Amino acid sequence: MLVAALLLVGSVLALLIADVARLTATRSRATVAADAAALGAAPLTFYPFGPERDPTAAARNLAAANGADLVECVCAVDRSWARREVVVVVAVDADLLLIPDRRLQAAAAAEFRPILLGSG
C-alpha cells in the first residue's frame, strides 16, 4: 500500500514538473514570437515600405511562423520621418498534462527611426 501511494505521489509530482517545464517553454515561445513580430513590422510602418507591405500582416505571419497568434498590433503606416514604436501582443496555447490548459500572452515593442537610414 505504501509503495503504491509513493508511486502515485511521485507520478503526480512528475506531471507537475512536466507542466511547469511546458509553461516555461510556451512562455519563451510567446516572447520570441512577439519580439519577431514587432521587429518585422516596425520597418514596414515607414511610408516607402508601407504601401506595398502591410505591417499587421507581417506581424501576423511572423507570429504564426513562431507558433503564436497575433492578438494586437499597434503598427500604423506613417508618412513622416518621425520615430515610431510598434507594439505587438501575441498568444500561445500551452497544452498541459495535469493542470488545465492555458493561453499565454506576450507583448513586445520595437522602435523604428527612418531618419537613421541615410546617416552614416
Secondary structure, 3 states (H helix, E strand, C coil): CHHHHHHHHHHHHHHHHHHHHHHHHHHHHHHHHHHHHHHHHHHHHECCCCCCCCHHHHHHHHHHHCCCEEEEEECCCECCCCCEEEEEEEEEEECCCCCCCEEEEEEEEEEECHHHHCCC
